[in-house]
Amino acid sequence: MLLRETFEAGPFTVRTALMRHYVPTLGMRIEAGGASIAYSADTAPTDSLVTLASGADVLVAEATLAARDGAETLHLSAVEAGEHAAGADVGRLMLSHLRAERDRAAERAAAAFRGDIRVAE
């Protein structure tokens, strides 16, 4: 699979984009019947995610970090996930891959994204 590719899988159109992580990691956007969902996979902040998720109905974004602590950790915080959702103008943000402060993740993301925010179970 190429790092940036669009292909058909049954009724779905799937687009991929390279995310910013320790190993090559692809985010995906899946579309069918006029609906779309984008998935960040593991990534540090990157414009590639905003481009991939632009206008999606749902963005499922990892929010591993409680907050950016200055370290070069190649994951998103909940606030950064919210910033990416806002930049992409998505309809809903679903936070996933949480390691810390799960109970405050939606609140943190809401500092940047005013839309509907959910935390994956």
C-alpha positions as YAML, in Angstrom:
chain: A
units: angstrom
residues:
- id: 1
  name: MET
  ca: [0.00, 0.00, 0.00]
- id: 2
  name: LEU
  ca: [1.27, 3.44, -0.87]
- id: 3
  name: LEU
  ca: [1.56, 6.09, 1.81]
- id: 4
  name: ARG
  ca: [-1.06, 8.27, 0.12]
- id: 5
  name: GLU
  ca: [-3.56, 6.17, -1.73]
- id: 6
  name: THR
  ca: [-7.24, 6.06, -2.55]
- id: 7
  name: PHE
  ca: [-8.90, 2.73, -3.23]
- id: 8
  name: GLU
  ca: [-12.32, 1.05, -3.24]
- id: 9
  name: ALA
  ca: [-13.25, -1.70, -0.79]
- id: 10
  name: GLY
  ca: [-16.78, -2.89, -1.51]
- id: 11
  name: PRO
  ca: [-19.07, 0.15, -1.14]
- id: 12
  name: PHE
  ca: [-16.35, 2.16, 0.63]
- id: 13
  name: THR
  ca: [-13.85, 4.64, -0.72]
- id: 14
  name: VAL
  ca: [-10.75, 4.60, 1.47]
- id: 15
  name: ARG
  ca: [-8.10, 7.32, 1.45]
- id: 16
  name: THR
  ca: [-4.87, 7.05, 3.39]
- id: 17
  name: ALA
  ca: [-2.29, 9.61, 4.48]
- id: 18
  name: LEU
  ca: [1.02, 9.31, 6.29]
- id: 19
  name: MET
  ca: [0.81, 10.41, 9.90]
- id: 20
  name: ARG
  ca: [3.71, 11.57, 12.11]
- id: 21
  name: HIS
  ca: [4.82, 8.65, 14.27]
- id: 22
  name: TYR
  ca: [7.88, 6.58, 15.19]
- id: 23
  name: VAL
  ca: [7.17, 4.05, 12.46]
- id: 24
  name: PRO
  ca: [5.29, 4.58, 9.18]
- id: 25
  name: THR
  ca: [1.66, 4.97, 10.22]
- id: 26
  name: LEU
  ca: [-1.37, 5.66, 8.05]
- id: 27
  name: GLY
  ca: [-4.45, 7.62, 8.94]
- id: 28
  name: MET
  ca: [-7.56, 6.70, 6.98]
- id: 29
  name: ARG
  ca: [-10.73, 8.29, 5.72]
- id: 30
  name: ILE
  ca: [-13.60, 5.99, 4.81]
- id: 31
  name: GLU
  ca: [-16.58, 7.24, 2.82]
- id: 32
  name: ALA
  ca: [-19.83, 5.62, 1.68]
- id: 33
  name: GLY
  ca: [-23.33, 6.83, 0.94]
- id: 34
  name: GLY
  ca: [-22.42, 10.46, 1.58]
- id: 35
  name: ALA
  ca: [-21.04, 9.77, 5.09]
- id: 36
  name: SER
  ca: [-17.40, 9.88, 6.13]
- id: 37
  name: ILE
  ca: [-15.25, 8.89, 9.07]
- id: 38
  name: ALA
  ca: [-11.58, 9.76, 9.49]
- id: 39
  name: TYR
  ca: [-9.18, 7.91, 11.77]
- id: 40
  name: SER
  ca: [-5.91, 9.40, 12.98]
- id: 41
  name: ALA
  ca: [-4.06, 6.25, 14.01]
- id: 42
  name: ASP
  ca: [-1.09, 7.13, 16.23]
- id: 43
  name: THR
  ca: [0.32, 10.53, 15.37]
- id: 44
  name: ALA
  ca: [1.89, 13.69, 16.66]
- id: 45
  name: PRO
  ca: [0.35, 16.98, 15.48]
- id: 46
  name: THR
  ca: [0.33, 17.09, 11.69]
- id: 47
  name: ASP
  ca: [-1.43, 19.02, 8.94]
- id: 48
  name: SER
  ca: [-1.86, 15.68, 7.14]
- id: 49
  name: LEU
  ca: [-4.56, 14.74, 9.64]
- id: 50
  name: VAL
  ca: [-6.43, 18.03, 9.18]
- id: 51
  name: THR
  ca: [-6.35, 17.56, 5.39]
- id: 52
  name: LEU
  ca: [-7.44, 13.92, 5.60]
- id: 53
  name: ALA
  ca: [-10.30, 14.66, 8.02]
- id: 54
  name: SER
  ca: [-11.50, 17.89, 6.37]
- id: 55
  name: GLY
  ca: [-15.30, 18.02, 6.56]
- id: 56
  name: ALA
  ca: [-15.66, 14.45, 7.85]
- id: 57
  name: ASP
  ca: [-18.76, 13.52, 9.81]
- id: 58
  name: VAL
  ca: [-16.62, 11.91, 12.53]
- id: 59
  name: LEU
  ca: [-12.94, 12.06, 13.42]
- id: 60
  name: VAL
  ca: [-11.66, 9.24, 15.60]
- id: 61
  name: ALA
  ca: [-8.47, 10.68, 17.02]
- id: 62
  name: GLU
  ca: [-6.00, 9.26, 19.45]
- id: 63
  name: ALA
  ca: [-5.49, 11.33, 22.59]
- id: 64
  name: THR
  ca: [-2.75, 9.42, 24.37]
- id: 65
  name: LEU
  ca: [-1.26, 12.34, 26.25]
- id: 66
  name: ALA
  ca: [-2.91, 14.19, 29.12]
- id: 67
  name: ALA
  ca: [-1.04, 17.29, 27.95]
- id: 68
  name: ARG
  ca: [1.95, 18.17, 25.79]
- id: 69
  name: ASP
  ca: [4.89, 18.34, 28.20]
- id: 70
  name: GLY
  ca: [7.51, 19.59, 25.78]
- id: 71
  name: ALA
  ca: [8.86, 16.11, 25.07]
- id: 72
  name: GLU
  ca: [8.95, 14.97, 21.45]
- id: 73
  name: THR
  ca: [6.29, 12.30, 22.03]
- id: 74
  name: LEU
  ca: [4.70, 11.35, 18.73]
- id: 75
  name: HIS
  ca: [1.12, 11.18, 20.00]
- id: 76
  name: LEU
  ca: [-1.69, 13.72, 20.43]
- id: 77
  name: SER
  ca: [-3.05, 15.21, 23.61]
- id: 78
  name: ALA
  ca: [-6.83, 15.65, 23.96]
- id: 79
  name: VAL
  ca: [-6.43, 19.40, 23.34]
- id: 80
  name: GLU
  ca: [-4.43, 18.71, 20.17]
- id: 81
  name: ALA
  ca: [-7.06, 16.22, 19.01]
- id: 82
  name: GLY
  ca: [-9.61, 19.00, 19.52]
- id: 83
  name: GLU
  ca: [-7.45, 21.44, 17.57]
- id: 84
  name: HIS
  ca: [-7.20, 19.01, 14.66]
- id: 85
  name: ALA
  ca: [-10.98, 18.41, 14.74]
- id: 86
  name: ALA
  ca: [-11.63, 22.16, 14.72]
- id: 87
  name: GLY
  ca: [-9.13, 22.73, 11.90]
- id: 88
  name: ALA
  ca: [-10.78, 19.99, 9.85]
- id: 89
  name: ASP
  ca: [-14.30, 21.27, 10.66]
- id: 90
  name: VAL
  ca: [-15.57, 17.77, 11.48]
- id: 91
  name: GLY
  ca: [-19.03, 17.06, 12.81]
- id: 92
  name: ARG
  ca: [-18.02, 14.96, 15.81]
- id: 93
  name: LEU
  ca: [-14.79, 14.07, 17.60]
- id: 94
  name: MET
  ca: [-14.33, 10.62, 19.11]
- id: 95
  name: LEU
  ca: [-11.29, 10.42, 21.40]
- id: 96
  name: SER
  ca: [-9.51, 7.08, 21.56]
- id: 97
  name: HIS
  ca: [-6.23, 5.53, 22.74]
- id: 98
  name: LEU
  ca: [-6.38, 7.41, 26.04]
- id: 99
  name: ARG
  ca: [-3.77, 6.57, 28.65]
- id: 100
  name: ALA
  ca: [-4.29, 9.28, 31.25]
- id: 101
  name: GLU
  ca: [-7.03, 11.48, 32.65]
- id: 102
  name: ARG
  ca: [-9.75, 9.68, 30.72]
- id: 103
  name: ASP
  ca: [-12.42, 11.45, 32.79]
- id: 104
  name: ARG
  ca: [-11.14, 14.89, 31.70]
- id: 105
  name: ALA
  ca: [-10.31, 14.13, 28.06]
- id: 106
  name: ALA
  ca: [-13.55, 15.50, 26.56]
- id: 107
  name: GLU
  ca: [-13.28, 18.62, 28.70]
- id: 108
  name: ARG
  ca: [-9.71, 19.18, 27.51]
- id: 109
  name: ALA
  ca: [-10.64, 18.65, 23.85]
- id: 110
  name: ALA
  ca: [-13.53, 21.12, 24.25]
- id: 111
  name: ALA
  ca: [-10.99, 23.87, 24.86]
- id: 112
  name: ALA
  ca: [-10.31, 23.73, 21.12]
- id: 113
  name: PHE
  ca: [-13.34, 22.01, 19.52]
- id: 114
  name: ARG
  ca: [-16.89, 23.24, 20.06]
- id: 115
  name: GLY
  ca: [-18.63, 20.30, 18.35]
- id: 116
  name: ASP
  ca: [-19.86, 17.02, 19.79]
- id: 117
  name: ILE
  ca: [-17.10, 15.15, 21.64]
- id: 118
  name: ARG
  ca: [-17.25, 11.54, 22.79]
- id: 119
  name: VAL
  ca: [-14.75, 9.28, 24.51]
- id: 120
  name: ALA
  ca: [-14.42, 5.76, 23.12]
- id: 121
  name: GLU
  ca: [-15.24, 2.93, 25.49]
...
